[in-house]
Amino acid sequence: MIALSLAEIAAVVGGQTHDIPDTSVQVTGPVVRDSREVVPGTLFVAFVGERVDGHDFAAQVVEAGAVAVLATRPVGVPAIVVDDVQTALGALARHVVERLGATLVALTGSAGKTSTKDLIAQVLGGKAPTVFTPGSLNNEIGLPLTALSATEETKFLVLEMGARGIGHIRYLAELTPPKVGLVLNVGSAHIGEFGGREQIAQAKGELVESLPAAADGGAAILNADDPLVRAMASRTKAKVVLFGESAEADVRAENVRLTDSGQPAFRLHTPSGASDVTMRLYGEHHVSNALAAAAVAHELGMSATEIATALSGAGTLSRWRMEVTERPDGVTIVNDAYNANPESMRAALRALAAMGKGRRTWAVLGKMAELGDEALAEHDAVGRLAVRLNVSKLVAVGGIEASWLQLGAYNEGSWGEESVHVSDAQAAIDLLRKQLRPGDVVLVKASRSVGLESVAQTLAEAGTEGEVAAR
């Protein structure tokens, strides 16, 4: 974080100082909520969780070098006491962002946010110092913590914004007002909480409503291939830039294809030129993510050649998102177990089919959460798609949702041993350790709550058939 005195922080957050001999002392380190991340100069934020109260760690963090604690009560060590630490954290983030000279880029969407954020960060990072959301810390706590990690040297601040209801993105955009706003898509993620795609579109569009006018440098980057996103152009005063495979897109892809290993390649077209891209990532769905990143980068002054070079060199920064491990015995493990919704599940299955040409393919799939009344139909459809894509083996893991996956596969024509329903991750590991053969390709994907990353990690650690060690 940029250096701020405790007196200035207290004024910004409307707090009272307690047990601070000298309020001119500055916070020169990071702002953190995890006591294990404390280093000299830190400001520690004491959140009260379901199982842990950050206030209980106050003495420990100060001993470790924290300058003070942001708390809701005196804690016997230097502290700034406020009514609500989350509100105070947001106010501090807003203050720091206003002090920075950085260009703030925000993005949202139902699927692909984290992968696209990672691409944008790598493309812009080659141009100037860039700070970006780690992993998927995209909520009212993670977003301000990311913003507060920026320094005077930061030129680009890339923030992922998630939402579980109307008003969430508006709130996040008020904390960290973006200049460039990107909306990727409107899908089925959290549809059970929102109530429908139209409500999701309403929530996601709050981002473009928050942007400054075009005359003030605001730019809304919208997916030309998604009608609900494209319609958001009417909700903003910012400059509208369209990306996609549509001929009307300002930034578009032509001659899209997959390499023999399943990696996308295409001709990138921008208003200022064109260049060829061959990505290191797997799956055709990354073309749309790459175009979104390219549109942001072009709007911020990068040439088509610079963007194409950066996209061709970009890798995976966040864990468990199409993370590919090639085992010595020729088995390929694709760990995409961080989360799942119908759109990302279909994209992952198509990537598996492309990667597995001429090889035996396994789809180890589990529950897609928060689908509400659409859950049965969506799980059934994914099971059917696995059969249509000629996936060799479907392993459905878990409870009722997994049975729906298998039922869809069965009704599409997958009988015998082509699909199987197992109770949990360990049962899937036991099955796979017995049946995997050299050359097989295994996709592992489900919502985070299922915990299927243990399947992918255990399999990836095995060197040859029969060497899988149960975790």
C-alpha positions as CSV (number, residue, x, y, z in Angstrom):
1,M,0.0,0.0,0.0
2,I,1.1,3.6,-0.4
3,A,2.4,4.9,2.9
4,L,-0.2,6.4,5.1
5,S,0.0,7.6,8.7
6,L,-2.2,6.1,11.3
7,A,-3.8,9.5,11.9
8,E,-4.7,9.8,8.2
9,I,-6.1,6.3,8.1
10,A,-8.2,7.0,11.2
11,A,-9.6,10.1,9.6
12,V,-10.4,8.3,6.4
13,V,-12.3,5.4,8.1
14,G,-13.9,7.5,10.8
15,G,-12.2,5.6,13.5
16,Q,-10.8,6.3,17.0
17,T,-7.1,5.6,17.8
18,H,-6.4,3.4,20.9
19,D,-3.0,2.6,22.5
20,I,-1.1,4.4,19.7
21,P,1.7,6.6,21.2
22,D,2.5,8.3,17.9
23,T,-0.2,8.6,15.3
24,S,2.3,9.9,12.7
25,V,3.7,6.3,12.4
26,Q,3.0,5.1,8.9
27,V,1.7,1.9,7.5
28,T,4.3,0.9,4.9
29,G,3.4,-2.7,4.4
30,P,0.4,-4.6,3.1
31,V,-3.2,-4.5,4.5
32,V,-4.1,-8.1,5.5
33,R,-6.8,-10.1,7.3
34,D,-4.8,-13.3,7.8
35,S,-2.4,-13.2,10.7
36,R,0.0,-15.5,8.8
37,E,0.6,-12.8,6.2
38,V,1.8,-10.1,8.6
39,V,5.1,-8.5,7.9
40,P,6.7,-5.4,9.4
41,G,4.7,-2.3,8.5
42,T,1.4,-4.2,8.1
43,L,-2.1,-3.0,9.0
44,F,-4.1,-6.0,10.2
45,V,-7.8,-6.0,9.7
46,A,-9.7,-7.9,12.5
47,F,-12.7,-9.6,10.9
48,V,-15.0,-11.8,13.0
49,G,-15.7,-15.0,11.2
50,E,-17.8,-18.1,12.0
51,R,-15.0,-19.9,13.7
52,V,-12.2,-17.3,14.2
53,D,-12.2,-13.8,15.6
54,G,-9.3,-11.7,14.2
55,H,-9.3,-9.6,17.4
56,D,-7.9,-12.6,19.3
57,F,-4.7,-12.3,17.2
58,A,-4.1,-8.7,17.9
59,A,-1.1,-9.1,20.2
60,Q,0.4,-11.8,18.0
61,V,0.3,-9.6,14.8
62,V,1.7,-6.6,16.5
63,E,4.6,-8.7,17.8
64,A,5.1,-9.9,14.3
65,G,5.5,-6.3,13.0
66,A,2.0,-5.0,12.4
67,V,1.8,-1.2,13.0
68,A,-1.8,-1.4,14.2
69,V,-5.0,-3.3,14.1
70,L,-8.2,-2.2,12.4
71,A,-10.8,-3.4,14.9
72,T,-14.3,-2.9,16.3
73,R,-13.1,-2.8,19.9
74,P,-9.9,-1.9,21.8
75,V,-7.5,-4.8,21.9
76,G,-4.7,-3.7,24.2
77,V,-2.3,-2.9,21.3
78,P,-2.2,-0.1,18.8
79,A,-5.6,0.0,17.1
80,I,-8.0,2.1,15.0
81,V,-11.5,1.3,16.3
82,V,-14.4,1.6,13.9
83,D,-18.1,0.5,14.0
84,D,-17.6,-1.9,11.0
85,V,-14.3,-3.1,9.7
86,Q,-15.7,-4.1,6.3
87,T,-17.1,-0.6,5.7
88,A,-13.8,0.9,7.0
89,L,-11.8,-1.3,4.7
90,G,-13.8,-0.1,1.7
91,A,-13.4,3.5,2.6
92,L,-9.6,3.1,2.9
93,A,-9.5,1.4,-0.5
94,R,-11.5,4.2,-2.1
95,H,-9.1,6.7,-0.5
96,V,-6.0,4.9,-1.8
97,V,-7.4,4.4,-5.3
98,E,-8.1,8.1,-5.6
99,R,-4.5,8.9,-4.5
100,L,-3.1,6.5,-7.1
101,G,-2.3,7.5,-10.7
102,A,-3.2,4.0,-11.9
103,T,-5.8,3.1,-14.5
104,L,-8.4,0.9,-12.9
105,V,-9.8,-1.9,-15.1
106,A,-12.8,-3.9,-13.7
107,L,-14.4,-7.0,-15.2
108,T,-17.3,-9.2,-14.5
109,G,-19.3,-12.1,-16.1
110,S,-20.9,-15.4,-15.4
111,A,-17.9,-17.5,-16.6
112,G,-14.3,-16.9,-17.4
113,K,-13.7,-14.0,-15.1
114,T,-10.6,-15.3,-13.4
115,S,-9.0,-16.7,-16.6
116,T,-9.6,-13.4,-18.4
117,K,-8.4,-11.4,-15.5
118,D,-5.1,-13.4,-15.5
119,L,-4.8,-12.8,-19.3
120,I,-5.3,-9.0,-18.9
121,A,-2.8,-8.9,-16.1
122,Q,-0.2,-10.7,-18.1
123,V,-0.8,-8.5,-21.3
124,L,-0.8,-5.2,-19.4
125,G,2.0,-6.4,-17.1
126,G,4.4,-6.5,-20.1
127,K,3.7,-2.8,-20.7
128,A,3.8,-1.4,-17.1
129,P,3.6,-2.4,-13.4
130,T,0.3,-4.1,-12.9
131,V,-1.6,-5.2,-9.8
132,F,-4.4,-7.7,-10.1
133,T,-6.9,-9.7,-8.1
134,P,-5.2,-12.9,-6.8
135,G,-7.3,-16.0,-7.6
136,S,-11.0,-15.2,-7.2
137,L,-10.9,-12.7,-4.3
138,N,-13.6,-10.7,-6.0
139,N,-16.0,-9.8,-3.2
140,E,-16.5,-6.9,-0.8
141,I,-13.4,-8.0,1.2
142,G,-11.1,-9.4,-1.4
143,L,-11.5,-6.5,-3.8
144,P,-10.5,-3.7,-1.4
145,L,-7.6,-5.8,-0.1
146,T,-6.3,-6.1,-3.7
147,A,-6.7,-2.4,-4.4
148,L,-4.7,-1.6,-1.2
149,S,-1.8,-3.7,-2.5
150,A,-1.2,-1.2,-5.2
151,T,1.8,1.2,-4.8
152,E,2.9,4.5,-6.3
153,E,4.6,2.5,-9.1
154,T,1.4,0.7,-10.1
155,K,0.1,1.8,-13.6
156,F,-2.7,-0.7,-14.0
157,L,-5.0,-2.1,-11.4
158,V,-7.1,-5.0,-12.7
159,L,-10.0,-6.0,-10.4
160,E,-12.4,-8.9,-10.8
161,M,-15.9,-8.2,-9.6
162,G,-18.3,-11.0,-8.5
163,A,-21.9,-10.7,-7.6
164,R,-24.6,-12.8,-5.9
165,G,-27.4,-10.2,-6.2
166,I,-28.5,-6.9,-7.5
167,G,-26.5,-4.0,-6.2
168,H,-23.3,-6.0,-5.4
169,I,-21.3,-4.8,-8.4
170,R,-22.6,-1.2,-7.9
171,Y,-21.2,-1.3,-4.4
172,L,-17.8,-2.7,-5.5
173,A,-17.6,-0.1,-8.3
174,E,-18.2,2.6,-5.7
175,L,-15.3,1.4,-3.6
176,T,-12.9,1.2,-6.6
177,P,-14.3,3.3,-9.5
178,P,-13.1,1.8,-12.8
179,K,-12.2,3.7,-15.9
180,V,-12.4,0.6,-18.1
181,G,-15.2,-1.9,-17.5
182,L,-15.4,-5.3,-19.2
183,V,-18.5,-7.6,-19.2
184,L,-17.7,-11.1,-20.5
185,N,-21.1,-12.9,-20.6
186,V,-24.4,-13.6,-19.0
187,G,-24.8,-17.3,-18.2
188,S,-26.3,-19.6,-15.6
189,A,-23.9,-19.2,-12.7
190,H,-25.8,-18.4,-9.5
191,I,-29.1,-18.4,-11.5
192,G,-30.7,-20.0,-8.4
193,E,-29.9,-16.9,-6.4
194,F,-30.7,-14.3,-9.0
195,G,-33.9,-15.9,-10.3
196,G,-33.1,-15.7,-14.0
197,R,-30.7,-14.6,-16.7
198,E,-32.4,-11.2,-17.1
199,Q,-31.7,-10.5,-13.4
200,I,-28.1,-11.6,-13.9
201,A,-27.8,-9.2,-16.8
202,Q,-29.2,-6.4,-14.6
203,A,-26.6,-7.1,-12.0
204,K,-23.6,-7.4,-14.4
205,G,-24.6,-4.2,-16.2
206,E,-24.1,-2.2,-13.0
207,L,-20.4,-2.2,-14.0
208,V,-20.9,-0.2,-17.2
209,E,-23.3,2.1,-15.5
210,S,-20.5,3.0,-13.1
211,L,-18.1,4.1,-15.8
212,P,-17.2,7.7,-16.6
213,A,-18.4,9.2,-19.8
214,A,-16.5,8.7,-23.0
215,A,-15.3,12.3,-22.9
216,D,-13.7,11.5,-19.5
217,G,-12.0,8.4,-20.7
218,G,-14.5,5.8,-19.8
219,A,-14.6,2.6,-21.9
220,A,-17.1,-0.2,-21.8
221,I,-15.8,-3.5,-23.3
222,L,-18.7,-5.7,-24.3
223,N,-19.1,-9.1,-25.8
224,A,-20.6,-8.7,-29.2
225,D,-21.5,-12.4,-29.3
226,D,-23.7,-12.3,-26.2
227,P,-27.0,-10.4,-26.8
228,L,-27.6,-9.7,-23.2
229,V,-24.1,-8.2,-22.8
230,R,-24.3,-6.3,-26.1
231,A,-27.6,-4.7,-25.0
232,M,-25.7,-3.1,-22.1
233,A,-24.4,-0.5,-24.5
234,S,-27.5,1.5,-23.9
235,R,-26.8,1.6,-20.1
236,T,-23.5,3.5,-20.3
237,K,-22.2,6.9,-21.3
238,A,-18.7,5.4,-21.8
239,K,-17.2,4.6,-25.1
240,V,-18.4,1.2,-26.2
241,V,-15.9,-1.3,-27.6
242,L,-17.2,-4.7,-28.9
243,F,-15.2,-7.9,-28.9
244,G,-16.0,-11.3,-30.2
245,E,-16.1,-13.4,-33.4
246,S,-18.9,-11.3,-34.8
247,A,-18.0,-9.4,-38.0
248,E,-19.3,-6.2,-36.2
249,A,-16.8,-6.6,-33.3
250,D,-14.1,-3.9,-33.0
251,V,-11.7,-6.6,-31.7
252,R,-12.4,-10.0,-33.3
253,A,-10.9,-13.4,-34.2
254,E,-10.7,-15.0,-37.6
255,N,-9.5,-18.4,-38.7
256,V,-10.1,-19.9,-35.2
257,R,-8.7,-23.4,-34.8
258,L,-7.2,-25.7,-32.3
259,T,-3.8,-27.2,-32.4
260,D,-3.3,-31.0,-32.2
261,S,-2.9,-30.5,-28.4
262,G,-6.1,-28.6,-28.0
263,Q,-4.7,-25.1,-27.8
264,P,-6.5,-22.2,-29.6
265,A,-4.9,-20.3,-32.5
266,F,-6.5,-17.4,-34.4
267,R,-5.9,-14.2,-36.3
268,L,-6.4,-11.2,-34.0
269,H,-8.0,-8.1,-35.6
270,T,-8.0,-4.7,-33.9
271,P,-8.8,-1.3,-35.2
272,S,-5.1,-0.6,-35.6
273,G,-3.9,-3.8,-37.1
274,A,-3.9,-7.6,-37.0
275,S,-1.5,-10.3,-35.8
276,D,-1.5,-14.1,-35.2
277,V,-2.0,-15.7,-31.8
278,T,-1.3,-19.3,-30.7
279,M,-2.2,-19.7,-27.0
280,R,-0.6,-21.9,-24.3
281,L,-4.0,-22.4,-22.7
282,Y,-6.3,-25.3,-23.5
283,G,-9.8,-25.1,-25.0
284,E,-11.5,-22.9,-27.7
285,H,-13.4,-21.0,-24.9
286,H,-10.2,-19.1,-24.2
287,V,-10.5,-17.3,-27.6
288,S,-13.3,-15.2,-26.2
289,N,-11.3,-14.5,-23.0
290,A,-8.3,-13.6,-25.2
291,L,-10.3,-11.2,-27.3
292,A,-11.7,-9.5,-24.2
293,A,-8.1,-9.0,-22.9
294,A,-7.0,-7.8,-26.3
295,A,-9.9,-5.2,-26.4
296,V,-8.9,-3.9,-23.0
297,A,-5.2,-3.7,-23.9
298,H,-5.9,-2.0,-27.3
299,E,-8.0,0.6,-25.5
300,L,-5.1,1.2,-23.2
301,G,-2.7,1.9,-26.1
302,M,-1.1,-1.5,-27.0
303,S,-0.6,-2.5,-30.6
304,A,-2.0,-5.7,-32.2
305,T,1.5,-7.2,-32.4
306,E,2.3,-6.4,-28.7
307,I,-1.1,-7.9,-27.7
308,A,-0.7,-11.0,-29.8
309,T,2.8,-11.7,-28.5
310,A,1.7,-11.3,-24.9
311,L,-1.4,-13.5,-25.4
312,S,0.8,-16.2,-27.0
313,G,3.1,-16.3,-24.0
314,A,0.4,-16.1,-21.3
315,G,-0.1,-19.0,-19.0
316,T,-2.4,-20.0,-16.1
317,L,-1.9,-17.9,-13.0
318,S,-4.7,-19.2,-10.8
319,R,-4.9,-22.7,-9.5
320,W,-7.3,-25.5,-10.6
321,R,-8.4,-23.8,-13.8
322,M,-7.6,-26.0,-16.8
323,E,-4.3,-26.8,-15.1
324,V,-2.7,-29.5,-17.2
325,T,-0.2,-32.0,-15.8
326,E,1.5,-34.5,-18.2
327,R,2.5,-37.6,-16.2
328,P,5.7,-39.6,-17.1
329,D,3.5,-42.5,-18.0
330,G,1.6,-40.5,-20.7
331,V,-1.5,-39.8,-18.7
332,T,-2.7,-36.2,-18.9
333,I,-4.6,-34.7,-16.0
334,V,-6.7,-31.5,-16.5
335,N,-7.5,-29.9,-13.1
336,D,-10.5,-27.6,-13.7
337,A,-11.9,-28.3,-10.2
338,Y,-12.0,-24.7,-8.8
339,N,-15.7,-24.2,-9.8
340,A,-18.3,-25.1,-12.3
341,N,-21.4,-23.8,-14.0
342,P,-23.2,-25.0,-17.2
343,E,-21.2,-22.8,-19.5
344,S,-17.8,-23.6,-18.1
345,M,-18.7,-27.3,-17.9
346,R,-19.5,-27.4,-21.6
347,A,-16.4,-25.5,-22.5
348,A,-14.2,-27.9,-20.4
349,L,-15.8,-31.0,-22.0
350,R,-15.2,-29.6,-25.5
351,A,-11.6,-28.9,-24.5
352,L,-11.3,-32.5,-23.3
353,A,-12.6,-33.8,-26.6
354,A,-10.1,-31.6,-28.5
355,M,-7.2,-32.7,-26.3
356,G,-8.1,-36.3,-26.4
357,K,-8.2,-36.9,-30.2
358,G,-7.1,-40.5,-30.7
359,R,-6.8,-41.1,-26.9
360,R,-9.1,-42.4,-24.3
361,T,-10.9,-39.6,-22.4
362,W,-12.3,-39.4,-18.9
363,A,-14.7,-36.8,-17.5
364,V,-14.7,-36.8,-13.7
365,L,-17.6,-34.5,-12.9
366,G,-19.6,-33.4,-9.9
367,K,-22.3,-31.0,-8.8
368,M,-22.8,-27.6,-10.3
369,A,-24.1,-25.5,-7.4
370,E,-26.7,-22.6,-7.2
371,L,-28.7,-23.5,-10.2
372,G,-32.1,-23.5,-8.4
373,D,-35.0,-25.0,-10.5
374,E,-32.6,-25.4,-13.5
375,A,-30.4,-27.9,-11.7
376,L,-31.9,-31.2,-13.0
377,A,-32.1,-30.0,-16.6
378,E,-28.6,-28.6,-16.6
379,H,-26.9,-31.7,-15.1
380,D,-28.9,-33.9,-17.5
381,A,-27.7,-31.7,-20.4
382,V,-24.0,-32.0,-19.3
383,G,-24.3,-35.8,-19.1
384,R,-25.8,-35.9,-22.6
385,L,-23.1,-33.6,-24.0
386,A,-20.3,-35.9,-22.7
387,V,-21.8,-38.7,-24.8
388,R,-22.2,-36.5,-27.9
389,L,-18.6,-35.5,-27.6
390,N,-17.6,-39.2,-27.5
391,V,-16.0,-38.9,-24.0
392,S,-14.9,-42.4,-23.3
393,K,-15.7,-42.6,-19.6
394,L,-17.9,-40.4,-17.4
395,V,-17.4,-40.6,-13.7
396,A,-20.2,-38.8,-11.9
397,V,-19.1,-38.0,-8.3
398,G,-21.4,-37.2,-5.4
399,G,-25.1,-37.2,-4.6
400,I,-28.3,-36.5,-6.4
401,E,-26.7,-34.0,-8.9
402,A,-24.2,-36.7,-9.9
403,S,-27.0,-39.2,-10.5
404,W,-28.6,-36.6,-12.9
405,L,-25.3,-36.4,-14.8
406,Q,-25.2,-40.1,-15.2
407,L,-28.9,-40.3,-16.1
408,G,-28.3,-37.7,-18.9
409,A,-25.5,-39.8,-20.2
410,Y,-27.5,-43.0,-20.0
411,N,-30.5,-41.5,-21.8
412,E,-28.2,-40.2,-24.6
413,G,-26.9,-43.7,-25.2
414,S,-24.1,-44.3,-22.7
415,W,-24.5,-47.8,-21.3
416,G,-22.4,-50.5,-19.8
417,E,-19.2,-49.2,-18.3
418,E,-19.1,-45.9,-20.2
419,S,-20.5,-44.0,-17.3
420,V,-20.5,-44.7,-13.6
421,H,-21.8,-42.9,-10.4
422,V,-19.5,-43.0,-7.4
423,S,-20.1,-41.6,-3.9
424,D,-17.2,-39.3,-3.3
425,A,-13.7,-38.2,-4.3
426,Q,-11.9,-41.1,-2.7
427,A,-14.2,-43.6,-4.6
428,A,-13.3,-41.8,-7.8
429,I,-9.6,-42.0,-7.0
430,D,-9.9,-45.7,-6.3
431,L,-11.7,-46.3,-9.6
432,L,-9.2,-44.3,-11.7
433,R,-6.1,-45.8,-10.1
434,K,-7.4,-49.2,-11.2
435,Q,-8.5,-48.3,-14.7
436,L,-6.2,-45.5,-16.0
437,R,-3.9,-46.5,-18.9
438,P,-0.9,-44.6,-20.4
439,G,-2.1,-42.0,-22.8
440,D,-5.5,-41.3,-21.2
441,V,-6.7,-37.8,-20.7
442,V,-8.6,-37.0,-17.5
443,L,-10.8,-33.9,-16.9
444,V,-11.8,-33.2,-13.3
445,K,-14.5,-30.5,-12.8
446,A,-17.2,-29.6,-10.3
447,S,-18.3,-26.7,-8.1
448,R,-15.8,-25.8,-5.4
449,S,-17.9,-27.3,-2.6
450,V,-17.5,-30.9,-4.0
451,G,-13.7,-30.8,-3.4
452,L,-12.7,-32.7,-6.6
453,E,-9.4,-31.0,-6.7
454,S,-8.2,-33.8,-4.5
455,V,-8.8,-36.3,-7.3
456,A,-6.8,-34.2,-9.8
457,Q,-4.0,-33.6,-7.4
458,T,-3.7,-37.2,-6.3
459,L,-3.7,-38.4,-9.9
460,A,-1.2,-35.8,-11.0
461,E,1.3,-37.0,-8.4
462,A,1.3,-40.5,-9.7
463,G,4.1,-41.4,-12.1
464,T,2.9,-44.7,-13.4
465,E,-0.1,-46.8,-13.2
466,G,-0.7,-48.2,-9.7
467,E,1.4,-45.5,-8.0
468,V,-1.4,-43.3,-6.9
469,A,-1.2,-42.6,-3.2
470,A,-4.5,-41.9,-1.5
471,R,-4.6,-38.6,0.3
